[in-house]
């Protein structure tokens, strides 16, 4: 979830530093520091899947939280509102009137969210919105440090156990944070208002873009970056890489053990938009 604070910092970095440029020999230099103590979980331990079977042969897992006025948001006061516009009782059919900020709930950030000439949702290549899913579990790290980061070493450990991340994948961080939704513990702000939850390191995002040509990343928290970040390195890397980022993903445990999962980013074609609320679905083949 991207507040004016994140937008201001990332936009200022783009203005002063330019967009990050990725090469295989020169990883992006980020402002955040690496955290010690690595842990991972591979697809070897299947979880019970909260899913539905259609007649397609796929198991469908909903990776989205319920969208509503009482859900956690990055910036207090940006909660969506709704009111009944027409009712079945009085009008014969039901329509609600919603007022919402684009980047709330389970949603997806696209390049135009920070880059003036970046791709908008309506012009984004739909072929990149259906991708192989990779889930890297850092729940043990997150239990010890709420601002833990998914780092390059976590990716390397995952690949050592599962094989190379395929080109065009979406890589999700599973920190276990979704279990806190929709309580105040999900935002986890301290007495000074600083939020505390896990996210990607900028180095990890840059590594994935350069070395694995991913389509996107996703997190089960309010932001791609750790809650206490002030440099927002993951967002900055996403901008330079032209990829997308899913925030507030749910039910990622259900994908651990599923080697053939495809994730579909079901976002409306919001005209001229840098992102918006998204129904994210995983299709698990046999």
ZATORTI-934374 format. One record per residue (C-alpha): y, x, z negated. Coordinates in steps of 0.1 Angstrom, whole numbers, padded with zeros to 4 digits, always signed. Example, Ala and Ser with C-alpha at 12.3 -4.5 7.8 and 13.67 -1.06 7.14 Angstrom:
ZATORTI-934374
-0045+0123-0078
-0011+0137-0071
//
This chain:
ZATORTI-934374
+0000+0000+0000
+0033+0015+0011
+0064+0009-0010
+0099+0019+0000
+0093+0050-0021
+0064+0062+0000
+0082+0052+0032
+0113+0071+0021
+0094+0103+0013
+0072+0103+0044
+0101+0094+0067
+0121+0123+0052
+0092+0147+0057
+0089+0136+0093
+0127+0141+0098
+0127+0175+0082
+0092+0189+0091
+0084+0169+0121
+0050+0152+0126
+0021+0173+0114
+0003+0191+0142
-0034+0196+0139
-0054+0225+0153
-0089+0236+0144
-0075+0270+0133
-0045+0259+0114
-0050+0231+0088
-0020+0212+0077
-0002+0226+0047
+0001+0200+0020
+0022+0196-0011
-0006+0185-0034
-0028+0208-0053
-0066+0207-0052
-0085+0193-0081
-0116+0209-0095
-0150+0194-0103
-0168+0179-0073
-0193+0150-0072
-0207+0129-0044
-0232+0102-0037
-0250+0100-0004
-0266+0071+0014
-0298+0079-0004
-0293+0053-0032
-0291+0018-0017
-0270-0008-0035
-0276-0045-0036
-0255-0059-0008
-0232-0089-0013
-0237-0099+0023
-0246-0127+0047
-0271-0127+0075
-0262-0145+0107
-0283-0150+0138
-0270-0117+0152
-0295-0095+0135
-0267-0078+0115
-0261-0080+0078
-0224-0088+0073
-0206-0073+0043
-0170-0084+0035
-0149-0053+0026
-0119-0074+0018
-0104-0088-0015
-0092-0124-0017
-0056-0125-0006
-0033-0144-0030
-0002-0145-0051
-0018-0130-0082
-0033-0099-0066
-0022-0064-0076
+0006-0049-0054
+0021-0014-0052
+0056-0025-0060
+0061-0053-0085
+0079-0082-0070
+0062-0079-0036
+0035-0104-0044
+0031-0130-0016
+0041-0166-0023
+0027-0198-0009
+0035-0235-0010
+0020-0266+0005
+0038-0275+0037
+0017-0304+0048
-0012-0321+0029
-0042-0341+0039
-0032-0369+0015
+0003-0373+0029
+0001-0359+0065
-0035-0360+0075
-0040-0323+0076
-0034-0292+0054
-0009-0264+0062
+0005-0239+0038
+0038-0219+0041
+0033-0182+0032
+0059-0155+0025
+0045-0120+0024
+0052-0084+0027
+0031-0068+0055
+0014-0041+0034
-0002-0060+0005
-0038-0070-0002
-0066-0055+0018
-0045-0043+0048
-0043-0016+0074
-0015+0009+0081
-0009+0019+0117
+0012+0048+0131
+0043+0027+0136
+0045+0021+0099
+0062+0055+0096
+0067+0068+0131
+0096+0052+0151
+0077+0054+0184
+0042+0052+0169
+0016+0027+0181
+0021-0008+0168
-0008-0032+0159
-0004-0052+0191
-0007-0021+0213
-0034-0003+0194
-0066+0004+0213
-0090-0022+0201
-0119+0001+0209
-0109+0021+0178
-0111-0009+0155
-0149-0010+0156
-0163+0022+0142
-0192+0038+0124
-0188+0037+0086
-0190+0067+0063
-0187+0062+0026
-0181+0092+0003
-0185+0084-0034
-0162+0102-0058
-0167+0077-0087
-0178+0105-0111
-0146+0124-0104
-0125+0093-0108
-0141+0085-0141
-0130+0119-0154
-0096+0119-0137
-0079+0087-0125
-0059+0107-0100
-0089+0124-0085
-0088+0132-0048
-0115+0131-0021
-0113+0167-0009
-0127+0188+0019
-0155+0200-0004
-0166+0164-0010
-0169+0159+0027
-0189+0191+0031
-0212+0181+0003
-0217+0147+0019
-0225+0162+0052
-0250+0186+0037
-0269+0157+0024
-0264+0132+0053
-0256+0151+0084
-0224+0155+0103
-0198+0127+0103
-0199+0112+0138
-0168+0112+0161
-0148+0080+0159
-0160+0071+0124
-0140+0055+0096
-0144+0075+0064
-0140+0055+0032
-0134+0069-0003
-0155+0049-0028
-0140+0057-0063
-0154+0026-0080
-0118+0014-0084
-0125-0019-0067
-0143-0031-0099
-0108-0032-0116
-0094-0058-0091
-0074-0079-0098
-0065-0067-0133
-0035-0045-0143
-0060-0017-0147
-0062-0016-0109
-0026-0005-0107
-0030+0015-0138
+0006+0023-0145
+0016+0044-0175
+0045+0039-0199
+0068+0056-0173
+0057+0033-0145
+0036+0060-0128
+0005+0046-0112
-0028+0064-0116
-0058+0060-0093
-0077+0081-0068
-0069+0088-0032
-0075+0113-0003
-0060+0148-0003
-0039+0156+0027
-0062+0185+0035
-0092+0162+0037
-0075+0139+0061
-0063+0168+0082
-0098+0183+0082
-0114+0150+0093
-0088+0145+0121
-0092+0180+0134
-0129+0186+0130
-0145+0151+0133
-0120+0131+0154
-0121+0101+0131
-0106+0067+0139
-0094+0061+0104
-0098+0064+0067
-0100+0038+0039
-0097+0036+0001
-0107+0012-0026
-0072+0017-0043
-0036+0007-0037
-0027+0038-0017
-0043+0064+0006
-0028+0090-0018
-0035+0094-0055
-0013+0071-0076
+0007+0100-0091
+0015+0116-0057
+0051+0124-0049
+0045+0141-0016
+0021+0115-0001
+0002+0140+0019
-0025+0116+0030
+0000+0092+0045
+0018+0121+0062
-0015+0134+0077
-0024+0099+0090
+0010+0097+0107
+0005+0130+0126
-0031+0121+0135
-0023+0088+0150
-0051+0071+0131
-0050+0041+0108
-0056+0037+0070
-0072+0008+0052
-0061+0002+0016
-0076-0020-0011
-0111-0021+0004
-0138-0039-0015
-0176-0039-0018
-0181-0003-0006
-0211+0001-0028
-0229-0022-0004
-0226+0004+0024
-0242+0033+0005
-0277+0035+0018
-0268+0018+0051
-0269+0045+0078
-0261+0022+0107
-0231+0003+0095
-0203-0006+0118
-0169-0015+0104
-0146-0040+0122
-0109-0040+0114
-0101-0077+0119
-0063-0076+0120
-0042-0101+0139
-0022-0086+0168
+0010-0087+0148
+0037-0081+0175
+0057-0049+0169
+0041-0044+0135
+0031-0012+0116
+0002-0030+0099
-0007-0060+0080
-0033-0080+0060
-0068-0074+0074
-0103-0089+0071
-0125-0059+0071
-0161-0065+0079
-0191-0042+0079
-0221-0050+0102
-0253-0034+0090
-0281-0031+0116
-0318-0027+0109
//
